[in-house]
Amino acid sequence: MRIRPRKPMDEPAIETLVARCFPAERRGRTATLLRGCSAPLPDLAFVAVDGRTIVGSVACHPVLWEGADGTRRPLVLLGPLVSHPDRRGEGIGRALMMKATAALDRLGADSMLVGDAPYYGRFGYSADATGGWLLPGPVEPERLLLRARTPALWMGPARILPAAAASGAARCRAA
Ligand SMILES: CC(C)(COP(=O)(O)OP(=O)(O)OC[C@H]1O[C@@H](n2cnc3c(N)ncnc32)[C@H](O)[C@@H]1OP(=O)(O)O)[C@@H](O)C(=O)NCCC(=O)NCCS
């Protein structure tokens, strides 16, 4: 198994894998709303391949943090992270997360995600600074996680918005 950057030709296989890992009732949730129609950030999207088969994937999308005074700052939303259901526990998720967080660090980008702290804590994500955040859909507070160089900068009342909000782009169908 190796990790490599995501390529356009990977899209159908990734789509199939993500659909398999996230059953219908888990789609249309808050992270999906936040991703909106934004494309994955090219330097922050990776696949795990075994031979020619894609066995895992991670992508990141741009979002906006808007503080109570209207200040907006870009933030990266990590996810979805998936590994093939038949290949769980082999370290695929970990390898993808190590690759993605190293790339985030190289870019100097802080990131958030909606996920389980017991899994993502090992990669530096925590809910410590996100208590005042409002998202476009429901989220359990303990699953709203941030990985930041200076977490205090992101603390306090804030809204997290799809990046399209910056350009006033028309709403697009969530992927
Ligand atoms: C989460 C996911 C990517 C982990 O992939 P993986 O390839 O099995 O991960 P790894 O092999 O690197 O790590 C497995 C370890 O993480 C633990 N783990 C997996 N999911 C966990 C969770 N939700 N909470 C806590 N620990 C978890 C496993 O118990 C295992 O622990 P161990 O190392 O002590 O044995 C995979 O389970 C998956 O695709 N899930 C469905 C999609 C999903 O929920 N994605 C995350 C939200 S974006």
Ligand as a Chemical Component Dictionary entry (heavy atoms), coordinates in Angstrom:
data_LIG
# 
_chem_comp.id                   LIG 
_chem_comp.type                 NON-POLYMER 
_chem_comp.pdbx_formal_charge   0 
_chem_comp.three_letter_code    LIG 
# 
loop_
_chem_comp_atom.comp_id 
_chem_comp_atom.atom_id 
_chem_comp_atom.alt_atom_id 
_chem_comp_atom.type_symbol 
_chem_comp_atom.charge 
_chem_comp_atom.model_Cartn_x 
_chem_comp_atom.model_Cartn_y 
_chem_comp_atom.model_Cartn_z 
_chem_comp_atom.pdbx_ordinal 
LIG C1  C1  C 0 -12.094 6.038  10.342 1  
LIG C2  C2  C 0 -11.369 5.178  9.312  2  
LIG C3  C3  C 0 -10.891 6.041  8.168  3  
LIG C4  C4  C 0 -10.164 4.514  9.997  4  
LIG O1  O1  O 0 -9.463  3.827  8.992  5  
LIG P1  P1  P 0 -8.421  2.627  9.297  6  
LIG O2  O2  O 0 -7.697  2.391  8.027  7  
LIG O3  O3  O 0 -9.096  1.466  9.930  8  
LIG O4  O4  O 0 -7.495  3.335  10.364 9  
LIG P2  P2  P 0 -6.161  2.821  10.996 10 
LIG O5  O5  O 0 -5.897  1.392  10.575 11 
LIG O6  O6  O 0 -5.097  3.793  10.720 12 
LIG O7  O7  O 0 -6.459  2.915  12.526 13 
LIG C5  C5  C 0 -7.236  1.952  13.131 14 
LIG C6  C6  C 0 -7.283  2.301  14.626 15 
LIG O8  O8  O 0 -8.188  3.408  14.792 16 
LIG C7  C7  C 0 -9.224  3.006  15.669 17 
LIG N1  N1  N 0 -10.452 3.664  15.242 18 
LIG C8  C8  C 0 -11.066 3.570  14.044 19 
LIG N2  N2  N 0 -12.185 4.333  14.048 20 
LIG C9  C9  C 0 -12.256 4.898  15.269 21 
LIG C10 C10 C 0 -13.176 5.778  15.883 22 
LIG N3  N3  N 0 -14.251 6.229  15.229 23 
LIG N4  N4  N 0 -12.916 6.168  17.150 24 
LIG C11 C11 C 0 -11.836 5.719  17.816 25 
LIG N5  N5  N 0 -10.919 4.888  17.281 26 
LIG C12 C12 C 0 -11.136 4.477  16.026 27 
LIG C13 C13 C 0 -9.282  1.491  15.521 28 
LIG O9  O9  O 0 -9.885  0.914  16.632 29 
LIG C14 C14 C 0 -7.810  1.143  15.415 30 
LIG O10 O10 O 0 -7.224  1.202  16.699 31 
LIG P3  P3  P 0 -5.834  0.487  17.043 32 
LIG O11 O11 O 0 -4.785  1.109  16.172 33 
LIG O12 O12 O 0 -5.626  0.770  18.489 34 
LIG O13 O13 O 0 -6.072  -0.961 16.717 35 
LIG C15 C15 C 0 -12.293 4.044  8.776  36 
LIG O14 O14 O 0 -12.800 3.326  9.879  37 
LIG C16 C16 C 0 -13.458 4.517  7.921  38 
LIG O15 O15 O 0 -13.297 4.687  6.699  39 
LIG N6  N6  N 0 -14.634 4.722  8.534  40 
LIG C17 C17 C 0 -15.844 5.111  7.801  41 
LIG C18 C18 C 0 -15.797 6.541  7.376  42 
LIG C19 C19 C 0 -15.584 7.478  8.551  43 
LIG O16 O16 O 0 -16.296 7.413  9.559  44 
LIG N7  N7  N 0 -14.575 8.349  8.391  45 
LIG C20 C20 C 0 -14.212 9.290  9.411  46 
LIG C21 C21 C 0 -15.024 10.540 9.384  47 
LIG S1  S1  S 0 -14.527 11.650 8.068  48 
# 
loop_
_chem_comp_bond.comp_id 
_chem_comp_bond.atom_id_1 
_chem_comp_bond.atom_id_2 
_chem_comp_bond.value_order 
_chem_comp_bond.pdbx_ordinal 
LIG C1  C2  SING 1  
LIG C2  C3  SING 2  
LIG C2  C4  SING 3  
LIG C2  C15 SING 4  
LIG C4  O1  SING 5  
LIG O1  P1  SING 6  
LIG P1  O2  DOUB 7  
LIG P1  O3  SING 8  
LIG P1  O4  SING 9  
LIG O4  P2  SING 10 
LIG P2  O5  DOUB 11 
LIG P2  O6  SING 12 
LIG P2  O7  SING 13 
LIG O7  C5  SING 14 
LIG C5  C6  SING 15 
LIG C6  O8  SING 16 
LIG C6  C14 SING 17 
LIG O8  C7  SING 18 
LIG C7  N1  SING 19 
LIG C7  C13 SING 20 
LIG N1  C8  SING 21 
LIG N1  C12 SING 22 
LIG C8  N2  DOUB 23 
LIG N2  C9  SING 24 
LIG C9  C10 SING 25 
LIG C9  C12 DOUB 26 
LIG C10 N3  SING 27 
LIG C10 N4  DOUB 28 
LIG N4  C11 SING 29 
LIG C11 N5  DOUB 30 
LIG N5  C12 SING 31 
LIG C13 O9  SING 32 
LIG C13 C14 SING 33 
LIG C14 O10 SING 34 
LIG O10 P3  SING 35 
LIG P3  O11 DOUB 36 
LIG P3  O12 SING 37 
LIG P3  O13 SING 38 
LIG C15 O14 SING 39 
LIG C15 C16 SING 40 
LIG C16 O15 DOUB 41 
LIG C16 N6  SING 42 
LIG N6  C17 SING 43 
LIG C17 C18 SING 44 
LIG C18 C19 SING 45 
LIG C19 O16 DOUB 46 
LIG C19 N7  SING 47 
LIG N7  C20 SING 48 
LIG C20 C21 SING 49 
LIG C21 S1  SING 50 
# 
